[in-house]
């Protein structure tokens, strides 16, 4: 018996030494800063998302963004480099195959689909499925590697986020560890004759949407658990202002509709990372861990709608986690709310729920 215990302790010690050595060798790969996360507000609990119904049967490969064309077909971006079209009869078909991971997408007023494609840039897909790379470089001439979300103004002007210059979509947890403002918003005219940086002080910006009057943008900074507004005109142009803070989760993409904004909150906060954010040396050490230790987030079912003042006007949840979770994007279209569940691999729709407005 004593011999077995001794062997167990010896093996455990050996593995621990190997693991710690591996950790120290890999650590120091990122630069980190101190960050003090705010406590999340209490959104209450409800089960409104149980009213959602899937609009197709076939499972997709981690769908992410969402857009709708004039005929009512729904489009989403998937991890296998595809743009999937779901017709009103539930038929699922591949609209286009891209050379990188597509993320956010939006239609322009000519019916072309503009897509943020990792390691490629901004790609325009025409109605016949043909493709054209609109933007592949930043203003300084460096490659546009990580565009994330996009929206198009009525005059054709394009706005999009760049989340990171250091890490990929899969390694986004390293951005959470670093706590540094390495993201930006860019804008270009319809003919892409000029490309301008609107803001370059953002913390891993992901979602982006124009306001109905096109006077400001909303942008989500998931690892700061907030959504901010960015004016497009006047003396404060391009300067970020907090819009909704202390979000009880990691906000996803944002879509706008007639004075309202819709955003999914696909994942719970990582409580461990929240607790170590004020300790840069620990975060630097944790950066050496393999991706699976921190790369996997815990899904939740939550969707918010906001008005132009930052008030929450709809709060839909699946507190049981049995219906629809991991909602990376939500879109109000033709009287329905369409929800992208990345974890389930499907898109659902539901009618708006009439509820008492609660201000946070």
ZANU-595816 format. One record per residue (C-alpha): residue in three letters; x, y, z. Coordinates in steps of 0.05 Angstrom, whole numbers, plus 5000, padded with zeros to 4 digits. Layout:
REM residues N
ALAXYZ
...
***
This chain:
REM residues 360
UNK500050005000
UNK505650485020
UNK509150324955
UNK503050494913
UNK502251164950
UNK509551324940
UNK509151164865
UNK502851594859
UNK506252184894
UNK512452104851
UNK508452084786
UNK504152664807
UNK510253074826
UNK513552914760
UNK507453114720
UNK506653754761
UNK513853954748
UNK513053824673
UNK506654224671
UNK509554814710
UNK515654804666
UNK511354814604
UNK507255374634
UNK513255814649
UNK516355684582
UNK509955904546
UNK508256494591
UNK510357204576
UNK507557164505
UNK502857754516
UNK503258424550
UNK498058524604
UNK495159104643
UNK491159184707
UNK483659204700
UNK478359234755
UNK471858934729
UNK465259224753
UNK460058784785
UNK454558574735
UNK447558854742
UNK441958374759
UNK437558264697
UNK432657834735
UNK430257174707
UNK425156984655
UNK423856444603
UNK421656864543
UNK426556504497
UNK422655864506
UNK417756164456
UNK423156134401
UNK422655624346
UNK428055374299
UNK427255594227
UNK431055004198
UNK432754284218
UNK439854214192
UNK445454384242
UNK450654894219
UNK457954954238
UNK458055494293
UNK453856024259
UNK455656734281
UNK453057344243
UNK446157474214
UNK442957884158
UNK436457854118
UNK435258024045
UNK429058354015
UNK425757684000
UNK426057464072
UNK431756964067
UNK436456944127
UNK444056924119
UNK449256714170
UNK456756604173
UNK459655944195
UNK466255664220
UNK467355244157
UNK468255884116
UNK461255904088
UNK455656404081
UNK449255994090
UNK442456224063
UNK436055984096
UNK429956094053
UNK422956204080
UNK421255484064
UNK426855254112
UNK431355044055
UNK438755114075
UNK443855244021
UNK450955494013
UNK450756193984
UNK458356283982
UNK464855964006
UNK470356434029
UNK477856384041
UNK477356544115
UNK472656524175
UNK466756994161
UNK464157384221
UNK459557994218
UNK455558144155
UNK450758664129
UNK447158824064
UNK448159474027
UNK442559833991
UNK444359503925
UNK443058813953
UNK450458623959
UNK452558254022
UNK458758554057
UNK462458054101
UNK468058124151
UNK472857544136
UNK478557374181
UNK485457394146
UNK482157664083
UNK478658334096
UNK471858614075
UNK468858184020
UNK462958383976
UNK458457823953
UNK453757983896
UNK446757693886
UNK449457153840
UNK454456923892
UNK460557233859
UNK465657553905
UNK470158163907
UNK474958383962
UNK473359103977
UNK478359244032
UNK484558824048
UNK489159334080
UNK489159844136
UNK490660574123
UNK498060454139
UNK498459914086
UNK498659324134
UNK493958724123
UNK486858764149
UNK487058114188
UNK481358124238
UNK475258534216
UNK469458324260
UNK462858704250
UNK460159154195
UNK454459624179
UNK452760054119
UNK449760754118
UNK444260974071
UNK449461344028
UNK453560704022
UNK458860904073
UNK461760294108
UNK463460234181
UNK466959624211
UNK470859404273
UNK477759104276
UNK478258694340
UNK485658554347
UNK492458604315
UNK495458064358
UNK490657484365
UNK485857084323
UNK478356964334
UNK479956284366
UNK485056604413
UNK480557174435
UNK481356964508
UNK488457234504
UNK485357924490
UNK481357844554
UNK487757704592
UNK491658284562
UNK486358814578
UNK489459294527
UNK485959754477
UNK488359434412
UNK482059494370
UNK479060024326
UNK473160264283
UNK474460444211
UNK470160774158
UNK470460804082
UNK466261124028
UNK462160673982
UNK467560663928
UNK472960543981
UNK476961123954
UNK478561334026
UNK479460924089
UNK479461274157
UNK480561064229
UNK474761324270
UNK477061054337
UNK483260654356
UNK482560614432
UNK477760034439
UNK478359384479
UNK477158814430
UNK471159134395
UNK466458634363
UNK459258834348
UNK457559484312
UNK451059814289
UNK448960484262
UNK443460874298
UNK436960984260
UNK438761714248
UNK445861514230
UNK448762024279
UNK452461514321
UNK454860804324
UNK454160284379
UNK460159824391
UNK460759244438
UNK467059114479
UNK465558414506
UNK471358334554
UNK469759004585
UNK462458764590
UNK459759394558
UNK456759734497
UNK459060434479
UNK456560974432
UNK461161334383
UNK458761994352
UNK459762084278
UNK459262844276
UNK461263454316
UNK466963594364
UNK466162914398
UNK466562524333
UNK469761844344
UNK470261914420
UNK467361314457
UNK461961424509
UNK459160874554
UNK452160664533
UNK450660034573
UNK455659784624
UNK456359224676
UNK453058724629
UNK452058044662
UNK455657664607
UNK459757764544
UNK455758164492
UNK455957944420
UNK454258274354
UNK449358864349
UNK443959004298
UNK439659624291
UNK432359694272
UNK428060324272
UNK430860644335
UNK432359994371
UNK438759584379
UNK438858834389
UNK444658434419
UNK445557734443
UNK449557584506
UNK452056884486
UNK456556724545
UNK457156804619
UNK463057204646
UNK469156794662
UNK469256884738
UNK476456654744
UNK478857174694
UNK474657714728
UNK478257564793
UNK485357574765
UNK484558194721
UNK487958634772
UNK494158194773
UNK498058264709
UNK503557774729
UNK498557224741
UNK495057374675
UNK501757354640
UNK502956664670
UNK496056424651
UNK497356624579
UNK501956024575
UNK496255534587
UNK493655144527
UNK487455444495
UNK482554924522
UNK483655164594
UNK480655854581
UNK478455854509
UNK471855504524
UNK466355974549
UNK460055774586
UNK453855914543
UNK447756264568
UNK441056464537
UNK440157214538
UNK438157764489
UNK437358514501
UNK434059074461
UNK436259784474
UNK433360454454
UNK437361064432
UNK438561264504
UNK441460614528
UNK435260374564
UNK433759624560
UNK426959554526
UNK426958794519
UNK430158264563
UNK429257564537
UNK432456974572
UNK432456224578
UNK434456174651
UNK434055414648
UNK438855364590
UNK434454834557
UNK432055214496
UNK436955674461
UNK443755904486
UNK450056204457
UNK446356744419
UNK451757124382
UNK446957564342
UNK439657774341
UNK435858114285
UNK428958434284
UNK425958324216
UNK418858294188
UNK415658274257
UNK420057714282
UNK426557674322
UNK431657204292
UNK436756904339
UNK443456574320
UNK445256014368
UNK452555864356
UNK452555304408
UNK446554944378
UNK448455084306
UNK441655354288
UNK437655984278
UNK430956104314
UNK425456614310
UNK420356884358
UNK415157424364
UNK416758024409
UNK414357934480
UNK410358504510
UNK413458634577
UNK414259194627
UNK420459614609
UNK425759554663
UNK431260064667
UNK438159854692
***
